[in-house]
Amino acid sequence: MVRALERLGFEKLRQSGSHVIMRRDSKGCVVPLHSEVKVGALAGVLRQADISPDEFIAAL
């Protein structure tokens, strides 16, 4: 998930435990670093990042 966001122009600001804080322009998001991420958590990250699911899938 982090790599896909980096391809979309986000950069890592910092890491706190099992979460990475990323930012692009003024949009920021908190990304969990788990091997499996639940659908609701993924939807929350995409909402914070203001990215559509199709845009995210294209970056994978």
mmCIF file of the N, C-alpha and C atoms, coordinates in Angstrom:
data_MODEL
# 
_entry.id   MODEL 
# 
loop_
_atom_site.group_PDB 
_atom_site.id 
_atom_site.type_symbol 
_atom_site.label_atom_id 
_atom_site.label_alt_id 
_atom_site.label_comp_id 
_atom_site.label_asym_id 
_atom_site.label_entity_id 
_atom_site.label_seq_id 
_atom_site.pdbx_PDB_ins_code 
_atom_site.Cartn_x 
_atom_site.Cartn_y 
_atom_site.Cartn_z 
_atom_site.occupancy 
_atom_site.B_iso_or_equiv 
_atom_site.pdbx_formal_charge 
_atom_site.auth_seq_id 
_atom_site.auth_comp_id 
_atom_site.auth_asym_id 
_atom_site.auth_atom_id 
_atom_site.pdbx_PDB_model_num 
ATOM 1   N N  . MET A 1 1  ? 0.816   -1.178 0.000   1.00 0.00 ? 1  MET A N  1 
ATOM 2   C CA . MET A 1 1  ? 0.000   0.000  0.000   1.00 0.00 ? 1  MET A CA 1 
ATOM 3   C C  . MET A 1 1  ? 0.870   1.256  0.000   1.00 0.00 ? 1  MET A C  1 
ATOM 4   N N  . VAL A 1 2  ? 1.962   1.229  0.740   1.00 0.00 ? 2  VAL A N  1 
ATOM 5   C CA . VAL A 1 2  ? 2.860   2.387  0.805   1.00 0.00 ? 2  VAL A CA 1 
ATOM 6   C C  . VAL A 1 2  ? 3.472   2.658  -0.566  1.00 0.00 ? 2  VAL A C  1 
ATOM 7   N N  . ARG A 1 3  ? 3.904   1.604  -1.254  1.00 0.00 ? 3  ARG A N  1 
ATOM 8   C CA . ARG A 1 3  ? 4.512   1.786  -2.581  1.00 0.00 ? 3  ARG A CA 1 
ATOM 9   C C  . ARG A 1 3  ? 3.524   2.382  -3.578  1.00 0.00 ? 3  ARG A C  1 
ATOM 10  N N  . ALA A 1 4  ? 2.285   1.934  -3.526  1.00 0.00 ? 4  ALA A N  1 
ATOM 11  C CA . ALA A 1 4  ? 1.272   2.470  -4.441  1.00 0.00 ? 4  ALA A CA 1 
ATOM 12  C C  . ALA A 1 4  ? 1.049   3.955  -4.174  1.00 0.00 ? 4  ALA A C  1 
ATOM 13  N N  . LEU A 1 5  ? 1.011   4.342  -2.907  1.00 0.00 ? 5  LEU A N  1 
ATOM 14  C CA . LEU A 1 5  ? 0.837   5.759  -2.581  1.00 0.00 ? 5  LEU A CA 1 
ATOM 15  C C  . LEU A 1 5  ? 2.057   6.572  -3.008  1.00 0.00 ? 5  LEU A C  1 
ATOM 16  N N  . GLU A 1 6  ? 3.247   5.989  -2.892  1.00 0.00 ? 6  GLU A N  1 
ATOM 17  C CA . GLU A 1 6  ? 4.451   6.696  -3.352  1.00 0.00 ? 6  GLU A CA 1 
ATOM 18  C C  . GLU A 1 6  ? 4.404   6.901  -4.863  1.00 0.00 ? 6  GLU A C  1 
ATOM 19  N N  . ARG A 1 7  ? 3.881   5.930  -5.595  1.00 0.00 ? 7  ARG A N  1 
ATOM 20  C CA . ARG A 1 7  ? 3.740   6.081  -7.049  1.00 0.00 ? 7  ARG A CA 1 
ATOM 21  C C  . ARG A 1 7  ? 2.759   7.193  -7.402  1.00 0.00 ? 7  ARG A C  1 
ATOM 22  N N  . LEU A 1 8  ? 1.825   7.458  -6.496  1.00 0.00 ? 8  LEU A N  1 
ATOM 23  C CA . LEU A 1 8  ? 0.834   8.513  -6.717  1.00 0.00 ? 8  LEU A CA 1 
ATOM 24  C C  . LEU A 1 8  ? 1.316   9.874  -6.225  1.00 0.00 ? 8  LEU A C  1 
ATOM 25  N N  . GLY A 1 9  ? 2.574   9.945  -5.793  1.00 0.00 ? 9  GLY A N  1 
ATOM 26  C CA . GLY A 1 9  ? 3.146   11.231 -5.417  1.00 0.00 ? 9  GLY A CA 1 
ATOM 27  C C  . GLY A 1 9  ? 3.230   11.498 -3.926  1.00 0.00 ? 9  GLY A C  1 
ATOM 28  N N  . PHE A 1 10 ? 2.841   10.545 -3.091  1.00 0.00 ? 10 PHE A N  1 
ATOM 29  C CA . PHE A 1 10 ? 2.937   10.727 -1.641  1.00 0.00 ? 10 PHE A CA 1 
ATOM 30  C C  . PHE A 1 10 ? 4.360   10.445 -1.189  1.00 0.00 ? 10 PHE A C  1 
ATOM 31  N N  . GLU A 1 11 ? 4.762   11.077 -0.099  1.00 0.00 ? 11 GLU A N  1 
ATOM 32  C CA . GLU A 1 11 ? 6.081   10.814 0.474   1.00 0.00 ? 11 GLU A CA 1 
ATOM 33  C C  . GLU A 1 11 ? 5.920   10.495 1.955   1.00 0.00 ? 11 GLU A C  1 
ATOM 34  N N  . LYS A 1 12 ? 6.816   9.640  2.455   1.00 0.00 ? 12 LYS A N  1 
ATOM 35  C CA . LYS A 1 12 ? 6.788   9.276  3.870   1.00 0.00 ? 12 LYS A CA 1 
ATOM 36  C C  . LYS A 1 12 ? 7.298   10.447 4.695   1.00 0.00 ? 12 LYS A C  1 
ATOM 37  N N  . LEU A 1 13 ? 6.527   10.828 5.694   1.00 0.00 ? 13 LEU A N  1 
ATOM 38  C CA . LEU A 1 13 ? 6.980   11.867 6.615   1.00 0.00 ? 13 LEU A CA 1 
ATOM 39  C C  . LEU A 1 13 ? 7.671   11.235 7.812   1.00 0.00 ? 13 LEU A C  1 
ATOM 40  N N  . ARG A 1 14 ? 6.991   10.245 8.404   1.00 0.00 ? 14 ARG A N  1 
ATOM 41  C CA . ARG A 1 14 ? 7.574   9.564  9.555   1.00 0.00 ? 14 ARG A CA 1 
ATOM 42  C C  . ARG A 1 14 ? 6.840   8.247  9.779   1.00 0.00 ? 14 ARG A C  1 
ATOM 43  N N  . GLN A 1 15 ? 7.418   7.428  10.647  1.00 0.00 ? 15 GLN A N  1 
ATOM 44  C CA . GLN A 1 15 ? 6.802   6.160  11.014  1.00 0.00 ? 15 GLN A CA 1 
ATOM 45  C C  . GLN A 1 15 ? 6.696   6.103  12.521  1.00 0.00 ? 15 GLN A C  1 
ATOM 46  N N  . SER A 1 16 ? 5.545   5.683  12.995  1.00 0.00 ? 16 SER A N  1 
ATOM 47  C CA . SER A 1 16 ? 5.324   5.536  14.424  1.00 0.00 ? 16 SER A CA 1 
ATOM 48  C C  . SER A 1 16 ? 4.779   4.134  14.662  1.00 0.00 ? 16 SER A C  1 
ATOM 49  N N  . GLY A 1 17 ? 5.624   3.237  15.123  1.00 0.00 ? 17 GLY A N  1 
ATOM 50  C CA . GLY A 1 17 ? 5.202   1.857  15.340  1.00 0.00 ? 17 GLY A CA 1 
ATOM 51  C C  . GLY A 1 17 ? 4.853   1.181  14.033  1.00 0.00 ? 17 GLY A C  1 
ATOM 52  N N  . SER A 1 18 ? 3.621   0.694  13.938  1.00 0.00 ? 18 SER A N  1 
ATOM 53  C CA . SER A 1 18 ? 3.206   -0.031 12.737  1.00 0.00 ? 18 SER A CA 1 
ATOM 54  C C  . SER A 1 18 ? 2.390   0.844  11.789  1.00 0.00 ? 18 SER A C  1 
ATOM 55  N N  . HIS A 1 19 ? 2.581   2.156  11.854  1.00 0.00 ? 19 HIS A N  1 
ATOM 56  C CA . HIS A 1 19 ? 1.869   3.079  10.970  1.00 0.00 ? 19 HIS A CA 1 
ATOM 57  C C  . HIS A 1 19 ? 2.840   4.081  10.357  1.00 0.00 ? 19 HIS A C  1 
ATOM 58  N N  . VAL A 1 20 ? 2.600   4.422  9.089   1.00 0.00 ? 20 VAL A N  1 
ATOM 59  C CA . VAL A 1 20 ? 3.415   5.413  8.381   1.00 0.00 ? 20 VAL A CA 1 
ATOM 60  C C  . VAL A 1 20 ? 2.529   6.616  8.091   1.00 0.00 ? 20 VAL A C  1 
ATOM 61  N N  . ILE A 1 21 ? 3.050   7.800  8.335   1.00 0.00 ? 21 ILE A N  1 
ATOM 62  C CA . ILE A 1 21 ? 2.345   9.029  8.005   1.00 0.00 ? 21 ILE A CA 1 
ATOM 63  C C  . ILE A 1 21 ? 2.898   9.515  6.676   1.00 0.00 ? 21 ILE A C  1 
ATOM 64  N N  . MET A 1 22 ? 2.008   9.692  5.697   1.00 0.00 ? 22 MET A N  1 
ATOM 65  C CA . MET A 1 22 ? 2.413   10.098 4.354   1.00 0.00 ? 22 MET A CA 1 
ATOM 66  C C  . MET A 1 22 ? 1.688   11.379 3.977   1.00 0.00 ? 22 MET A C  1 
ATOM 67  N N  . ARG A 1 23 ? 2.289   12.133 3.039   1.00 0.00 ? 23 ARG A N  1 
ATOM 68  C CA . ARG A 1 23 ? 1.670   13.386 2.619   1.00 0.00 ? 23 ARG A CA 1 
ATOM 69  C C  . ARG A 1 23 ? 1.982   13.700 1.170   1.00 0.00 ? 23 ARG A C  1 
ATOM 70  N N  . ARG A 1 24 ? 0.994   14.305 0.514   1.00 0.00 ? 24 ARG A N  1 
ATOM 71  C CA . ARG A 1 24 ? 1.148   14.850 -0.839  1.00 0.00 ? 24 ARG A CA 1 
ATOM 72  C C  . ARG A 1 24 ? 0.449   16.201 -0.814  1.00 0.00 ? 24 ARG A C  1 
ATOM 73  N N  . ASP A 1 25 ? 1.198   17.247 -1.108  1.00 0.00 ? 25 ASP A N  1 
ATOM 74  C CA . ASP A 1 25 ? 0.677   18.610 -1.022  1.00 0.00 ? 25 ASP A CA 1 
ATOM 75  C C  . ASP A 1 25 ? 0.110   18.838 0.383   1.00 0.00 ? 25 ASP A C  1 
ATOM 76  N N  . SER A 1 26 ? -1.170  19.141 0.495   1.00 0.00 ? 26 SER A N  1 
ATOM 77  C CA . SER A 1 26 ? -1.753  19.371 1.816   1.00 0.00 ? 26 SER A CA 1 
ATOM 78  C C  . SER A 1 26 ? -2.532  18.162 2.316   1.00 0.00 ? 26 SER A C  1 
ATOM 79  N N  . LYS A 1 27 ? -2.626  17.107 1.506   1.00 0.00 ? 27 LYS A N  1 
ATOM 80  C CA . LYS A 1 27 ? -3.356  15.906 1.891   1.00 0.00 ? 27 LYS A CA 1 
ATOM 81  C C  . LYS A 1 27 ? -2.425  14.937 2.604   1.00 0.00 ? 27 LYS A C  1 
ATOM 82  N N  . GLY A 1 28 ? -2.824  14.497 3.784   1.00 0.00 ? 28 GLY A N  1 
ATOM 83  C CA . GLY A 1 28 ? -2.039  13.533 4.532   1.00 0.00 ? 28 GLY A CA 1 
ATOM 84  C C  . GLY A 1 28 ? -2.872  12.311 4.846   1.00 0.00 ? 28 GLY A C  1 
ATOM 85  N N  . CYS A 1 29 ? -2.200  11.203 5.131   1.00 0.00 ? 29 CYS A N  1 
ATOM 86  C CA . CYS A 1 29 ? -2.912  9.992  5.516   1.00 0.00 ? 29 CYS A CA 1 
ATOM 87  C C  . CYS A 1 29 ? -2.019  9.129  6.392   1.00 0.00 ? 29 CYS A C  1 
ATOM 88  N N  . VAL A 1 30 ? -2.665  8.318  7.222   1.00 0.00 ? 30 VAL A N  1 
ATOM 89  C CA . VAL A 1 30 ? -1.982  7.383  8.103   1.00 0.00 ? 30 VAL A CA 1 
ATOM 90  C C  . VAL A 1 30 ? -2.193  5.996  7.519   1.00 0.00 ? 30 VAL A C  1 
ATOM 91  N N  . VAL A 1 31 ? -1.095  5.300  7.222   1.00 0.00 ? 31 VAL A N  1 
ATOM 92  C CA . VAL A 1 31 ? -1.160  4.005  6.545   1.00 0.00 ? 31 VAL A CA 1 
ATOM 93  C C  . VAL A 1 31 ? -0.684  2.911  7.491   1.00 0.00 ? 31 VAL A C  1 
ATOM 94  N N  . PRO A 1 32 ? -1.527  1.895  7.761   1.00 0.00 ? 32 PRO A N  1 
ATOM 95  C CA . PRO A 1 32 ? -1.089  0.783  8.604   1.00 0.00 ? 32 PRO A CA 1 
ATOM 96  C C  . PRO A 1 32 ? -0.101  -0.106 7.853   1.00 0.00 ? 32 PRO A C  1 
ATOM 97  N N  . LEU A 1 33 ? 0.887   -0.628 8.571   1.00 0.00 ? 33 LEU A N  1 
ATOM 98  C CA . LEU A 1 33 ? 1.905   -1.496 7.962   1.00 0.00 ? 33 LEU A CA 1 
ATOM 99  C C  . LEU A 1 33 ? 1.672   -2.958 8.336   1.00 0.00 ? 33 LEU A C  1 
ATOM 100 N N  . HIS A 1 34 ? 0.470   -3.441 8.138   1.00 0.00 ? 34 HIS A N  1 
ATOM 101 C CA . HIS A 1 34 ? 0.156   -4.828 8.442   1.00 0.00 ? 34 HIS A CA 1 
ATOM 102 C C  . HIS A 1 34 ? 0.202   -5.635 7.150   1.00 0.00 ? 34 HIS A C  1 
ATOM 103 N N  . SER A 1 35 ? 0.415   -6.942 7.273   1.00 0.00 ? 35 SER A N  1 
ATOM 104 C CA . SER A 1 35 ? 0.473   -7.770 6.068   1.00 0.00 ? 35 SER A CA 1 
ATOM 105 C C  . SER A 1 35 ? -0.892  -7.835 5.383   1.00 0.00 ? 35 SER A C  1 
ATOM 106 N N  . GLU A 1 36 ? -1.957  -7.778 6.161   1.00 0.00 ? 36 GLU A N  1 
ATOM 107 C CA . GLU A 1 36 ? -3.308  -7.741 5.606   1.00 0.00 ? 36 GLU A CA 1 
ATOM 108 C C  . GLU A 1 36 ? -4.026  -6.535 6.186   1.00 0.00 ? 36 GLU A C  1 
ATOM 109 N N  . VAL A 1 37 ? -4.692  -5.784 5.323   1.00 0.00 ? 37 VAL A N  1 
ATOM 110 C CA . VAL A 1 37 ? -5.431  -4.599 5.756   1.00 0.00 ? 37 VAL A CA 1 
ATOM 111 C C  . VAL A 1 37 ? -6.897  -4.822 5.429   1.00 0.00 ? 37 VAL A C  1 
ATOM 112 N N  . LYS A 1 38 ? -7.764  -4.587 6.407   1.00 0.00 ? 38 LYS A N  1 
ATOM 113 C CA . LYS A 1 38 ? -9.196  -4.785 6.196   1.00 0.00 ? 38 LYS A CA 1 
ATOM 114 C C  . LYS A 1 38 ? -9.744  -3.747 5.225   1.00 0.00 ? 38 LYS A C  1 
ATOM 115 N N  . VAL A 1 39 ? -10.867 -4.084 4.627   1.00 0.00 ? 39 VAL A N  1 
ATOM 116 C CA . VAL A 1 39 ? -11.488 -3.237 3.608   1.00 0.00 ? 39 VAL A CA 1 
ATOM 117 C C  . VAL A 1 39 ? -11.810 -1.853 4.167   1.00 0.00 ? 39 VAL A C  1 
ATOM 118 N N  . GLY A 1 40 ? -12.324 -1.800 5.382   1.00 0.00 ? 40 GLY A N  1 
ATOM 119 C CA . GLY A 1 40 ? -12.669 -0.514 5.988   1.00 0.00 ? 40 GLY A CA 1 
ATOM 120 C C  . GLY A 1 40 ? -11.454 0.358  6.217   1.00 0.00 ? 40 GLY A C  1 
ATOM 121 N N  . ALA A 1 41 ? -10.343 -0.254 6.615   1.00 0.00 ? 41 ALA A N  1 
ATOM 122 C CA . ALA A 1 41 ? -9.105  0.507  6.830   1.00 0.00 ? 41 ALA A CA 1 
ATOM 123 C C  . ALA A 1 41 ? -8.577  1.048  5.502   1.00 0.00 ? 41 ALA A C  1 
ATOM 124 N N  . LEU A 1 42 ? -8.642  0.231  4.459   1.00 0.00 ? 42 LEU A N  1 
ATOM 125 C CA . LEU A 1 42 ? -8.212  0.681  3.130   1.00 0.00 ? 42 LEU A CA 1 
ATOM 126 C C  . LEU A 1 42 ? -9.086  1.832  2.646   1.00 0.00 ? 42 LEU A C  1 
ATOM 127 N N  . ALA A 1 43 ? -10.387 1.716  2.838   1.00 0.00 ? 43 ALA A N  1 
ATOM 128 C CA . ALA A 1 43 ? -11.305 2.785  2.432   1.00 0.00 ? 43 ALA A CA 1 
ATOM 129 C C  . ALA A 1 43 ? -11.001 4.074  3.190   1.00 0.00 ? 43 ALA A C  1 
ATOM 130 N N  . GLY A 1 44 ? -10.650 3.951  4.472   1.00 0.00 ? 44 GLY A N  1 
ATOM 131 C CA . GLY A 1 44 ? -10.308 5.127  5.265   1.00 0.00 ? 44 GLY A CA 1 
ATOM 132 C C  . GLY A 1 44 ? -9.046  5.809  4.770   1.00 0.00 ? 44 GLY A C  1 
ATOM 133 N N  . VAL A 1 45 ? -8.041  5.019  4.409   1.00 0.00 ? 45 VAL A N  1 
ATOM 134 C CA . VAL A 1 45 ? -6.794  5.583  3.877   1.00 0.00 ? 45 VAL A CA 1 
ATOM 135 C C  . VAL A 1 45 ? -7.065  6.305  2.561   1.00 0.00 ? 45 VAL A C  1 
ATOM 136 N N  . LEU A 1 46 ? -7.853  5.690  1.692   1.00 0.00 ? 46 LEU A N  1 
ATOM 137 C CA . LEU A 1 46 ? -8.164  6.316  0.401   1.00 0.00 ? 46 LEU A CA 1 
ATOM 138 C C  . LEU A 1 46 ? -8.968  7.601  0.591   1.00 0.00 ? 46 LEU A C  1 
ATOM 139 N N  . ARG A 1 47 ? -9.857  7.603  1.578   1.00 0.00 ? 47 ARG A N  1 
ATOM 140 C CA . ARG A 1 47 ? -10.645 8.804  1.856   1.00 0.00 ? 47 ARG A CA 1 
ATOM 141 C C  . ARG A 1 47 ? -9.747  9.926  2.384   1.00 0.00 ? 47 ARG A C  1 
ATOM 142 N N  . GLN A 1 48 ? -8.830  9.592  3.312   1.00 0.00 ? 48 GLN A N  1 
ATOM 143 C CA . GLN A 1 48 ? -7.894  10.587 3.844   1.00 0.00 ? 48 GLN A CA 1 
ATOM 144 C C  . GLN A 1 48 ? -7.013  11.147 2.735   1.00 0.00 ? 48 GLN A C  1 
ATOM 145 N N  . ALA A 1 49 ? -6.587  10.270 1.822   1.00 0.00 ? 49 ALA A N  1 
ATOM 146 C CA . ALA A 1 49 ? -5.670  10.673 0.758   1.00 0.00 ? 49 ALA A CA 1 
ATOM 147 C C  . ALA A 1 49 ? -6.394  11.320 -0.418  1.00 0.00 ? 49 ALA A C  1 
ATOM 148 N N  . ASP A 1 50 ? -7.717  11.268 -0.404  1.00 0.00 ? 50 ASP A N  1 
ATOM 149 C CA . ASP A 1 50 ? -8.538  11.830 -1.482  1.00 0.00 ? 50 ASP A CA 1 
ATOM 150 C C  . ASP A 1 50 ? -8.197  11.174 -2.825  1.00 0.00 ? 50 ASP A C  1 
ATOM 151 N N  . ILE A 1 51 ? -8.175  9.825  -2.804  1.00 0.00 ? 51 ILE A N  1 
ATOM 152 C CA . ILE A 1 51 ? -7.861  9.020  -3.990  1.00 0.00 ? 51 ILE A CA 1 
ATOM 153 C C  . ILE A 1 51 ? -9.035  8.081  -4.253  1.00 0.00 ? 51 ILE A C  1 
ATOM 154 N N  . SER A 1 52 ? -9.395  7.913  -5.507  1.00 0.00 ? 52 SER A N  1 
ATOM 155 C CA . SER A 1 52 ? -10.461 6.974  -5.851  1.00 0.00 ? 52 SER A CA 1 
ATOM 156 C C  . SER A 1 52 ? -9.899  5.548  -5.837  1.00 0.00 ? 52 SER A C  1 
ATOM 157 N N  . PRO A 1 53 ? -10.756 4.557  -5.581  1.00 0.00 ? 53 PRO A N  1 
ATOM 158 C CA . PRO A 1 53 ? -10.289 3.166  -5.618  1.00 0.00 ? 53 PRO A CA 1 
ATOM 159 C C  . PRO A 1 53 ? -9.674  2.786  -6.966  1.00 0.00 ? 53 PRO A C  1 
ATOM 160 N N  . ASP A 1 54 ? -10.239 3.290  -8.065  1.00 0.00 ? 54 ASP A N  1 
ATOM 161 C CA . ASP A 1 54 ? -9.697  2.977  -9.394  1.00 0.00 ? 54 ASP A CA 1 
ATOM 162 C C  . ASP A 1 54 ? -8.291  3.544  -9.564  1.00 0.00 ? 54 ASP A C  1 
ATOM 163 N N  . GLU A 1 55 ? -8.083  4.751  -9.060  1.00 0.00 ? 55 GLU A N  1 
ATOM 164 C CA . GLU A 1 55 ? -6.761  5.386  -9.130  1.00 0.00 ? 55 GLU A CA 1 
ATOM 165 C C  . GLU A 1 55 ? -5.740  4.581  -8.321  1.00 0.00 ? 55 GLU A C  1 
ATOM 166 N N  . PHE A 1 56 ? -6.166  4.083  -7.148  1.00 0.00 ? 56 PHE A N  1 
ATOM 167 C CA . PHE A 1 56 ? -5.283  3.288  -6.299  1.00 0.00 ? 56 PHE A CA 1 
ATOM 168 C C  . PHE A 1 56 ? -4.935  1.963  -6.972  1.00 0.00 ? 56 PHE A C  1 
ATOM 169 N N  . ILE A 1 57 ? -5.930  1.294  -7.540  1.00 0.00 ? 57 ILE A N  1 
ATOM 170 C CA . ILE A 1 57 ? -5.703  0.004  -8.206  1.00 0.00 ? 57 ILE A CA 1 
ATOM 171 C C  . ILE A 1 57 ? -4.756  0.168  -9.387  1.00 0.00 ? 57 ILE A C  1 
ATOM 172 N N  . ALA A 1 58 ? -4.880  1.263  -10.116 1.00 0.00 ? 58 ALA A N  1 
ATOM 173 C CA . ALA A 1 58 ? -3.992  1.510  -11.254 1.00 0.00 ? 58 ALA A CA 1 
ATOM 174 C C  . ALA A 1 58 ? -2.544  1.693  -10.807 1.00 0.00 ? 58 ALA A C  1 
ATOM 175 N N  . ALA A 1 59 ? -2.332  2.156  -9.572  1.00 0.00 ? 59 ALA A N  1 
ATOM 176 C CA . ALA A 1 59 ? -0.976  2.382  -9.067  1.00 0.00 ? 59 ALA A CA 1 
ATOM 177 C C  . ALA A 1 59 ? -0.343  1.119  -8.498  1.00 0.00 ? 59 ALA A C  1 
ATOM 178 N N  . LEU A 1 60 ? -1.127  0.050  -8.330  1.00 0.00 ? 60 LEU A N  1 
ATOM 179 C CA . LEU A 1 60 ? -0.579  -1.196 -7.762  1.00 0.00 ? 60 LEU A CA 1 
ATOM 180 C C  . LEU A 1 60 ? 0.329   -1.920 -8.702  1.00 0.00 ? 60 LEU A C  1 
# 
